[in-house]
């Protein structure tokens, strides 16, 4: 579906979570449930096209969230819906960002039921975030550092040492909220939530921060993140993150050289760009797989943050199961907006020492 068409559909969509009080029937009476739904009715190709998951991964996610989806207390047809049916409807919405009635029809449910389903499934998946969005343990970081190093070594015959993760921010579109809309208007002149991601060399998300209005700069999110605090307190193995020029140079965050004057500085920047490429690819794959993140949907900012976190959890599950993403368009970001904060000369010297030791 073309981006303009998707955005047009999404812009007209109702707030999925705020319609929870609607009834499945106008007279309030319980209806007879529709025909039972099962994914075996759907081909593998169609299932992947509709949900971005193959059958194995769909059933894996279903097993994780089924306990949270079986505690139905609602009357009417909704109480007859199976966890499988609910997951199928919600995944279609994440994958397409389409009308509620469209994903409802495909899942053989009513539009009000689809509204409730998406809210219920989103909360169930968000509850999995501590299990699936986390940094590696100390023993696993050796492999992470080696994989990041190999990226530069392969392309430039020089690797970037001690990289713990690549960091960047992306924007998730929202419609202008009724409260303080100016806080969500970003520098690209649309309303958004700014989302910070730290990722590994295999595109797995180690950490996500989806809570700040889009008018904030990358460096603001970074300064107020628990990850920066943990790094500053020495709660990580030796090393640093790498980020673009939107971030300040710090002992635990390596940024590009602003004004290149020497061949070693040029090599450093070239290796730095290649090594942080996984986070740019992750941002692109995330929005390509879950197109709801690329649509200006009519949700409250808090609900957009929950949907974003749910999509990050699903992204990591897909990554762990090696789901093919060749047919999904990636969107490398060229979105650097230089950090406006004064640079600490002592911190900059750490970068100079690294260049002298490893890139000369």
N, C-alpha and C positions, 0 to 999 in steps of 0.2 A: 504494500500500500504506500503511495507517495507520502512524503513527509507532510505536505500541506494538507492532504486529505486526512491523515492521522490526527494532525493537530486540530483540524476542523471538527472531526468527530469527538475528540477528547474535550475540546472546549465546550461542547454542548452537553457533555455527560453530567449526570447528577452526582452529587457528593455521595459516594458509595456508603459511607459509614453513618451519615446523618439521617438516613431513611429507615433506621432500625425499627421504628414504631409502626411501619406500614404492615397491613395484614395481607396474607395471600388471597383472601377472598373478601369481596365487598360486604357480604352479610355476616362475616365473622364465623361462619360455619366451617367445620372441617370438611375438606374435599378428599376424594379418593386419590391416592398417590398415582402418579403416572407410571408408565412402564419402567421396570428396573433398568438401571444404567450399569454398564460394565465396559471397561476399556478394551476387552476382547472383541467388542463390536467394532472397534476402530483399527484400521491397518497401522502398522508401525510407522509408515511414512506420514500418514495424516496425524497420528498422535504426536510425532516430533514437530510437525509443522504447526500444530495448534498449541502445544505446551512447551516446546523446546526441550522436552525430555523423552528419552526412549522408554520402552516398557519397563526395563529393569530398574532404571533410576526413578521412574514414576512410582513404582511399587515400593522402592526403598524410602522415598520421602513420605509416602502414604503410611508406611509402618511407623515412621517417626512421629507423625502428628495425629494419627488416628485416635489415641487416647484423649487428646484435647477436643476432638471433633465429635465424639460420641456422647458427650454430656448434653444432649438436647433437652431443653425444658419448654420449648415453644410448642404451641398448638398448631393445628392445621397441617398442610402438606409438608412444611419445613421439617417436622420431626421425623418424617419418613426418608429424608435424604441421607444417603450413605456418605461416609467420609471420602470414598472414591469419587463420587459425583461432585462433592464440594471442592476437592482438590483440582479436579479437571476444570471446573468453571473458573476458579481463581487463577490457575496457571494460564488459561486462555486470556484472561484479562491482563495479566502481567506481560504476556508475550505480544499482545496486539494493542493494548490501550484503547480498545473499542468500546462501543456503547454497551451498557449493561444488558439491554434487551438482546443484543446480538450474541454475547457469550451465554446469556441465559437460554436462548433458543437452542444453541448448539449443545448445551448441557442438559436440555430437557427440563428446565425449571422456569419459574416465573421471574419477572424482573425484580420484584421485592425480595424474593429468595436469593437471587444473585447478589443483591446489595448486602444482605446479611452474610452470605457465604464468604464474600471477599474480605469483609471485616474479620470474620471468625478465623479464616485460614491465615490471613496476614498475622494476626496475633499469635497463632500457634507456631508459625515459622519464625517470627521474631524471638520467641522463647528459646529457639535453638541457637541463637547467635553466640552465646558463650561457648558452645560446643564446636562451632564451625568457623567462627571468626576470631582467631587468636594467633598470637605470635608462636613461633616454634620454641621448643624447649632448648636449653643450652647445648645439649648433645647434637641436636639437629642443625644448629646454626653453622656448623662447619660445612655441611653440604650446601647450605644457602649461600655462604660466602664464596665457595668454590664455583657455584653455578653463576653467580653475578660476575665473578672474575673472568669466567670463560667467555662471557658475552663480548667483553672488550678484547680479550686475547684472540678470539676468532676473527674479529673484524679489523682490529688495529694492531695485532701482535703485542698488545699491552693491556693488561687487565686492571680494573679498579679494585684495590684491596679493601678488605674488611667491610663490605657493604652488608648491612643488616636488612635493608629494604629500600624500595623506591617510593617516594611520596609525591602526591599531586592532588589538586582539587578539581572537581567538575561541578557543573550546575544542573540541578533537576528542575525543570520548568514547573511553575504553578500559575494559576490565575491569581490576579491581584487579590490578596485577602482583604477583608473588610476592616481589619484593625491594623493600623500602621503599615499600609501598603508600600510606602516609600522605603521602609527598611528592607524590603525584598527585591527592590529594583536594582539589578546588577549593572555592571559597566557595559554590558552588551545590550542594555535597554530592554530587558524583559525581566519578569518576576521569577524568582527562583529560591531554592534552598541550596546553599553551597555545601558540598560533600567532600570531605577529606578522606583519601584512601592511602594506606600503606600496603604495598604488595610485594610478593616474592618474585623470583625469576621465572616461575611457571605460571604467572598471572593469578596466583591465589591471593586473596585479600587477607592480610594479617590484622588489619584494623580499619574500622570505618567510623567516621564522625559525621552524622547527619542530624544537625540540630540548629545551625546558625542561618540567619537570613542572608539572602544572596548579595546584599550590598556590602558585606564584609569581605575583606581581602584575604587571600590565602594565608598570609603571615599572621592575621588576627586569629584565624581558626587554629593555626599551629601553636601560637602562644598560649591559647586557652585549652589545649588538648592534654589529656592524661598521658599520652605517649611522650610528649616533650618533657613533662614533669618526671616521668619514670626514667628517661634517658639522662636527664640532668642529675638525678639522684643516684645514678650508677646501677640501676636495676636491670641492665642489659649486658650481654657479653661485650667485649671490646669491639668497637666499630662505630659505624655511623649510618645514617640514612643519606640518600642522595635526592636532591630536589632541584627544581629549576630556579631561575632568578627571581621568582616571586617570593622566595623564602630568604631569610637572613642567614648569613654564614655563622655557624656555631660549631663548637667542638664535636657535637653529635649529629650535625647536618652539613653535608658538603654541597656547595652550590657552584655554578660555573664561574669562571674568571670573567669579570665584566668587560675589561678592555685588554684584549690579547696583544702582547708585545713581543713574545718570544715563541720559538718552535715548541718548547716544552709546555707552555701554556695552551698553545693550539692543540697539541696532542691530548692534554688533560681534558680540555673541553670536548674534543671529539669522542674520547672514551666515556666521558661523563654522559653525553647525550645518548650514546648507544646503551649504556648500562641502565639508564633510567627509562628506557623505552618500554619495559614491561608495564609500568604504571599507565602510560599513555595507551597501550594496547588494551589493558584491562578496562579503562574507562570506555573505550570504544566497543569492546565485546560486551560489556555489561549493558550498554544502551541498545546494542543491536539485538541481543538475546531477549532482553526485557524492555520492549519498546514503550511500555507505560512510563518509563523514566525519561522519555524524550518527547512527551506530550504535555501541553499546559493544562493539566486536569484540574477540575474544580473541587479541590479538597482543602481542608484546613492545613496549615503548615505542619502541625503535629502529625497528622495522618499521612502526609507525604513522606515525612521522616520514617514512619513505620513501614510504609511500602518500600522505601529505598533500602532499609535494613533487611527486609524480607528478601528482596531481590539479590542483595549481597550474599546472604546465606545460600540461596539457591545457586548463585554463581559458583561458590566454593564447592558445593556438592557436585555440580557439573564438572568442575575442574578435577576433583578427586576421582571421578569416574571416567575421566578422559573422554568426555563427550566431544564429538567432532564439531568444530566451529568454522570449518572451511567455507560453508555456504552462508555464513553471517558476515555482513559488512563490518569492517573495523573502521574506527574513526580516530586516527592519530591526531593528537591535539597540538596545535601551535598557538597556545593561549597564554604565553608568558607575559606577565605584567610586572615589571621590576619592583622589587620590594622598596618601599619608600623610607624604611627605617634607617637611621644612622648605622653604619657598619662598625663593629667592634674591631679595632686594629689587632688586638691580641688574637681574636678568633680568626682573622684573615691570615695571620702569620701561620696558623696551623695548616691552612690550605697551601701556603707557600712552601712549607716544609714537606708536605706530601708531594708536591710537584717536583721539588728538588730530589727527593728520595726515589720516586717511582716513575717519573715521566721525563727525565733528562737522558 
